[in-house]
Amino acid sequence: MKKAALPLDAHLASELHFGYELRETSGLLLKALKRRIAPHGITLTQYFLLRQLWEGEGINQSELSERLATTQPATVATVDSLERRGLIKRVRDTGDRRVVRIFLTAKGRTMRSTLLRYAYDLSLVSVEGVRPAEVAKLRSLLARVRENLEGELAIDEPAERGA
């Protein structure tokens, strides 16, 4: 059951409306990252897929789609492009031939340190002038906001499925 919405005055409503700031900040981070990785011929979508594989190879395309929150066709297109570039390879699962697992190639593994360094350097730029304790507090607050939203989505999921 959803919580009843509390009536808000205009000032309080504007104080709580931080979604816009989060979206704008995220957009700027992505734009800056895109600029840094572009000289390597890597798109943001490819970067995020590679990050998943750097964290653990051998997952299938369905798992990749779920982790990346993309459609199956979009994931297939990204896997195809990375495979053409020799950064990943598809391998049939020996236990279930219907399943195709995705692995990095040596070339794909070597890009890890360079591309992750760009993301790290960008993180440093983004918190320039912000004290470490403030960064820790921001991360903690964002984690709490994510947990709240995940809880909200979990409440809505049965209704969306028609349960």
Backbone torsions as a table, in degrees:
resi	resn	phi	psi	omega
1	MET	NA	135.3	179.5
2	LYS	-75.2	148.9	175.3
3	LYS	-73.8	145.3	177.5
4	ALA	-69.0	136.7	178.8
5	ALA	-72.3	135.6	177.5
6	LEU	-86.5	141.8	176.4
7	PRO	-67.7	135.6	-178.3
8	LEU	-121.1	140.8	172.3
9	ASP	-79.5	165.6	-173.7
10	ALA	-60.4	-39.5	-178.7
11	HIS	-65.9	-47.3	-179.4
12	LEU	-63.9	-40.1	178.7
13	ALA	-60.1	-42.2	-179.6
14	SER	-69.4	-32.0	177.7
15	GLU	-67.0	-35.8	-178.8
16	LEU	-82.8	-16.2	-175.3
17	HIS	-80.8	78.9	-178.6
18	PHE	-102.6	-4.2	180.0
19	GLY	-57.7	-38.2	179.3
20	TYR	-61.8	-45.5	-179.5
21	GLU	-63.5	-39.5	177.8
22	LEU	-63.0	-43.7	-179.5
23	ARG	-63.5	-45.4	180.0
24	GLU	-63.4	-42.2	179.2
25	THR	-64.1	-45.8	178.0
26	SER	-59.5	-43.8	179.2
27	GLY	-59.8	-41.8	178.8
28	LEU	-67.6	-40.6	177.1
29	LEU	-60.8	-45.5	-179.9
30	LEU	-65.3	-40.1	179.1
31	LYS	-63.1	-42.9	179.1
32	ALA	-67.4	-40.2	178.0
33	LEU	-65.2	-42.3	178.5
34	LYS	-57.0	-42.4	179.5
35	ARG	-63.6	-38.3	-177.8
36	ARG	-73.1	-35.4	-176.3
37	ILE	-89.6	-16.8	-176.7
38	ALA	-55.2	-40.5	179.7
39	PRO	-59.5	-17.8	177.5
40	HIS	-92.2	3.6	179.4
41	GLY	71.8	24.0	-178.3
42	ILE	-108.3	131.1	175.1
43	THR	-88.4	167.6	177.1
44	LEU	-60.5	-42.8	179.5
45	THR	-60.2	-43.9	178.5
46	GLN	-64.8	-41.4	179.2
47	TYR	-58.6	-48.3	-177.9
48	PHE	-66.5	-33.3	175.9
49	LEU	-68.2	-44.8	177.7
50	LEU	-60.1	-40.4	178.1
51	ARG	-57.9	-40.8	177.9
52	GLN	-60.9	-41.5	-179.3
53	LEU	-73.1	-32.8	176.1
54	TRP	-64.9	-28.1	178.5
55	GLU	-82.3	-20.4	178.9
56	GLY	174.8	112.4	-179.1
57	GLU	-81.2	169.6	172.4
58	GLY	87.8	11.2	176.7
59	ILE	-85.8	157.5	-179.1
60	ASN	-90.7	173.0	-175.9
61	GLN	-64.1	-34.1	177.8
62	SER	-63.6	-44.0	178.0
63	GLU	-62.7	-41.2	177.6
64	LEU	-60.4	-45.8	179.5
65	SER	-58.5	-43.9	-179.3
66	GLU	-64.5	-46.4	-179.0
67	ARG	-65.4	-34.7	-178.7
68	LEU	-89.4	-6.6	-177.1
69	ALA	55.6	47.2	177.2
70	THR	-124.3	168.8	178.1
71	THR	-78.7	159.8	177.3
72	GLN	-57.8	-47.5	-179.9
73	PRO	-60.1	-37.5	178.8
74	ALA	-65.8	-40.5	178.9
75	THR	-66.1	-43.2	178.8
76	VAL	-59.6	-43.4	179.6
77	ALA	-62.3	-41.0	179.5
78	THR	-69.1	-42.7	177.2
79	VAL	-61.5	-44.3	178.2
80	ASP	-56.0	-47.2	-176.5
81	SER	-66.7	-39.5	178.6
82	LEU	-70.4	-33.3	177.4
83	GLU	-68.1	-41.8	177.5
84	ARG	-59.9	-32.9	-179.9
85	ARG	-83.0	-3.3	178.3
86	GLY	77.3	23.0	-178.3
87	LEU	-95.3	-24.7	178.5
88	ILE	-138.6	166.6	175.5
89	LYS	-142.0	150.2	175.8
90	ARG	-96.1	137.6	179.1
91	VAL	-134.9	127.1	176.7
92	ARG	-66.0	137.4	176.7
93	ASP	-68.6	130.5	-178.6
94	THR	-71.9	-26.1	179.7
95	GLY	-82.7	-28.9	-179.4
96	ASP	-143.6	100.1	-174.3
97	ARG	-61.9	-16.0	177.5
98	ARG	-73.9	-21.9	-176.0
99	VAL	-91.9	132.1	176.1
100	VAL	-114.1	124.5	-178.9
101	ARG	-101.0	149.9	-176.5
102	ILE	-108.7	128.8	179.3
103	PHE	-127.6	153.2	173.7
104	LEU	-78.3	150.2	169.0
105	THR	-93.1	174.4	177.0
106	ALA	-58.1	-40.6	179.5
107	LYS	-63.2	-40.6	178.6
108	GLY	-65.7	-36.1	178.7
109	ARG	-69.1	-36.1	-177.3
110	THR	-69.3	-22.9	179.7
111	MET	-74.9	-17.2	-174.1
112	ARG	-53.6	-56.2	-174.3
113	SER	-63.7	-39.1	-179.5
114	THR	-65.8	-50.6	-175.8
115	LEU	-70.1	-39.2	177.4
116	LEU	-67.4	-30.4	176.6
117	ARG	-63.7	-38.5	177.0
118	TYR	-60.8	-44.6	179.9
119	ALA	-64.4	-41.5	178.9
120	TYR	-62.9	-48.7	179.7
121	ASP	-60.4	-38.7	178.4
122	LEU	-65.2	-37.9	175.9
123	SER	-61.3	-40.9	178.3
124	LEU	-63.6	-43.6	178.2
125	VAL	-61.1	-41.7	-174.6
126	SER	-68.1	-23.7	-179.8
127	VAL	-109.7	16.6	177.7
128	GLU	-57.5	130.5	-179.6
129	GLY	83.1	1.5	178.7
130	VAL	-105.0	129.8	-179.1
131	ARG	-66.8	147.6	178.7
132	PRO	-53.3	-38.9	179.1
133	ALA	-64.5	-34.7	177.8
134	GLU	-69.5	-38.5	177.3
135	VAL	-63.3	-44.3	178.7
136	ALA	-61.4	-41.7	179.5
137	LYS	-65.6	-42.6	178.4
138	LEU	-59.4	-46.3	179.3
139	ARG	-61.4	-41.6	179.6
140	SER	-63.9	-43.7	179.7
141	LEU	-65.5	-42.3	178.4
142	LEU	-64.6	-37.6	176.8
143	ALA	-62.4	-40.7	179.4
144	ARG	-66.3	-41.8	178.0
145	VAL	-61.1	-43.9	177.9
146	ARG	-60.5	-44.9	178.6
147	GLU	-59.3	-43.3	179.1
148	ASN	-61.9	-43.1	-178.8
149	LEU	-70.3	-37.1	176.0
150	GLU	-62.8	-38.9	176.4
151	GLY	-63.9	-40.9	178.3
152	GLU	-63.6	-42.3	179.4
153	LEU	-68.0	-36.0	178.7
154	ALA	-65.4	-34.1	177.7
155	ILE	-66.6	-40.9	-175.9
156	ASP	-78.4	-23.8	-173.1
157	GLU	-57.0	-46.4	179.8
158	PRO	-60.1	-37.6	179.6
159	ALA	-66.8	-37.2	179.8
160	GLU	-67.4	-31.5	-179.8
161	ARG	-84.5	-4.5	178.7
162	GLY	86.2	17.3	180.0
163	ALA	-81.4	NA	NA
